[in-house]
Amino acid sequence: MRTLFFIFGMLFSVSAFTQETAKTGLHYCIQVVSTENPEQLQPLMFMMREENAHIEKAEVKGRMYYRVIFIYKSVKEQDEALIFWKKTWSDAIRLTRTKEQVQKMYPLFTYD
């Protein structure tokens, strides 16, 4: 019985780590911070890794919040990034987004 659980556990962990955007259609994200005042954010706060931060707007109880999100192509990349971002942003969390949700996001620190 233990062997059966071990085999099942191994198969589950292998399938979890092989999940990629191309296969599932999902994007694996890390939200590092949510704020009502994105103008107070500075580029140096997010330049520890050479990745592009994105903003997702969300209305919660009538208030507009701006979520700073990093997008990854696989669960493995997401897990590695979460470990890194938790060192600076202890409240960083994992998110999963669809293609449509990602298309509504816009890059952080763009200037017109």
C-alpha positions, 0 to 999 in steps of 0.5 A: 500500500505504501508503494502505491501511495509513493508511486501515485505521489511521484506521478502527481509531482512529475505532472505538476512540474511539467505543466506549462502554458503551452499545454494548459493554456494557463499562465503561472504568475507571482503577485508581489504587491497590491497597492492603491497608489502605483505611482509610489512604486519605484523601478528599483523595487522590482529590478532584482531579476531581469523580468518585466512586471505587469499591472492588473487592475482589480476592484475590491469593495468599491476600491481600485487596487493595482496588483504587481504581477510577474508572469511565468511559463511553467509551475517550476519557473513560478516556484523558483521565482516565488522563493526569490520574491518572498525574500523581498516581498514576504506577502508574495503569492502564486496566481494562475491566469488565463490568456484573456486575463494576461492580455488585460494587464499592462507593463509596469513603468511604461511612459507615454 
